[in-house]
Amino acid sequence: MTTPCQLRTAHTADLTRAELDAVRDLLVDAFDGDFSDEDWEHGLGGVHALVHDDAGRLLAHGSVVMRRVRHHGRWLRVGYVEAVGVRADVRRSGLGGRVMAELERVIDRAYDAGMLSASDEGAALYAARGWEVWPGRICGLGPDGVVHLPDEEGSAFVRPALAGSLDPGHELLFDWRDGDVL
């Protein structure tokens, strides 16, 4: 059964408090309660893709925010995908793909590259859409300098955009943020 639904994009600044509350509730449920305050903060400040059913209920969400990542001596403007979630009763119905298609459109037209960190559950969606696991080294620029992040290697996905393909022989150095760096 296909549920009629509507896709909308909006910047965080254009979402009402009620809409933001609905997004956060959806994400807490989608991540089985494992969605922290830092995870929430990471998904704000960019463009959101929201899918609602005809009754106005939120079914799926994702956002893309700008991050700075140094690669091969150059700081890139990266469209970083965050907070992708689909309501449990409509999973595997293509809504995650609709959200990602809209976020990819934004990334392809506005950023040097797209990046994300995938959960085990989400990795198949991203791989099926052509995102590639970053095979190289990943670091973060922390308060005390560059920190190698070996636990992030293998779950970081990259999508070439305006900058073209990136060289895995050179590390990705992410800007630091509270909570998980990636």
N, C-alpha and C positions, 0 to 999 in steps of 0.2 A: 504494500500500500504506500502510495506517495502522498506526503503531506504538502499541500500548497504552502509555499513560504516566500518571504520577501527578504532580499539582501540589502543591507544599508551600510554605507561607510560614513564614519564621522570621526573628527578629531576629539580627543578627550574633552577639550574645552566646550564642545558642542553637545555633550551628553548631560542629561539631567542627573540629579542625585538619585532619583528612582531608577534610571537606566543603569547607572554605575552600580547601585546596590544589586540589581538583577544580574548583572554580569558577574559580580563577585560571588553571589549565591550559586550561580551556575558553575563557576570554576571550583568552588569549594566542593560541590557535589561531584563534579567530573573527576576531580583528583582525590576522591574519597577522604576529604578532610585534610589532605596533605598539601595545603596551599597556604603559605605563610604570608605575613604582612609584607615581607620583602618581595615575595613572588608577585603580590598585588601591585606594589610600587613599580616593579620592573615593567609591568604591562601598561602603565599610564604615560601620557605625554606624547602619544603618537596617533596613528590612524587605526581605528577599530573597524573590523568587519563583523556585523551582527546579522544573524538570520533569525527572523521571527515567523511564527505561523500566522495564519489569517486572523486568529484571535488576539494577536499581539504578544504571545508568549515567546520568550527568548529560547531558541533551540540550540544555537551555536555561536561561538565568538572566537576571535583571534585579534591580535594587534601587532603592529609593526612600529618599533621605536628606533630612533637614531642612536647608534653607538659609534665610538671611534675605535678602530682597530688598525694597528701598525703592521704593515706587511712589506717586506723588502725595502725598508727605509722610507716608506710613504704611509701617512695616516689616511685611512679610507673612511668615507662616510658609509656606514653599514646599516642597512635596514634589518633590524634584529627582530625576529618573530617571537612573540611572547603570548602567554595566556590563551592557548588554543584549547578549546573544550567544546564537547557536544553533549547535550542532555542524554542521559543513559537510554531512555526509551526510543530514541531516534538515531542511535549510533549505527554505523554501517549503511546509512541511507544516502551517502554522498554529500552531506552537509559540511563535513570537515574539508572535503575537496573544494566546495564552493567558497568557503572562507579562505582557504589557501590560495585559490585562483585570484581572488581579489587582492590579497596581500602581496602576491607575486607581481601582479600588475603594478602596484605601487612601487615595489622594490625595483622592478625592471626599468621604470621610468624616472626614478628619483634618487637611487643610491648606487654607489660603486659596486656593492655586492650585497647579497642576502646571506644571513647566517642565523642559526638557531641551535639550541641544545635539545636533543630529543630524548624523551623517556623511551623505555623499551616498548611500551604500548604504541607510541606515536611514530616510531622510526619507520615502520612499513609505509605509512601514509606519505612521509616525506620522500623516501626512496622511490616510491611509485611515481611521484611527481617530478623526478629528475634531480632532486637534491642529492648531493654526494657527501659521504662522510669525509671529513678533512683527514687526510692521511699523515699530516705533519705534526709538528710540535705546537703546543698551545701554552701561552703564558698570560699572566695578568700584570699590569703595572700597578703595584700596590704602594702603600704608604712608605715602605722601605725599599722600593725599587722593583725590579722584575722578579716575578715568582713563577716558577714552572708549575703547571697545573696538569700533571699526568692523569688524574682521575677524569678530566674532561675529554681526554683524547679517546676517540672511538665513538663519542656521542654528539660531537659537533658536526653539523651539516652546513654546507656552503652552496650557494647558488650564484654563478657569475651574473653580473649585471653590467653597468656602464664601464667598469674597469676591465672587463674581460676575465679570462681565466687567471687564477692565482697559482703561484708556484709553491708546491708543498715542500720544496727544499728550503723554504724560508718560513719561519714561525709566524703564527698569528699572535699578536700582543694586544690583548683586550684592555680597554679602560676598566678601572676598578669600580665596584659598586658594593653596597652592603648586601649581605646574604650571599647567595651563590654568585660568583663572578660571571659565569655563563648561564 
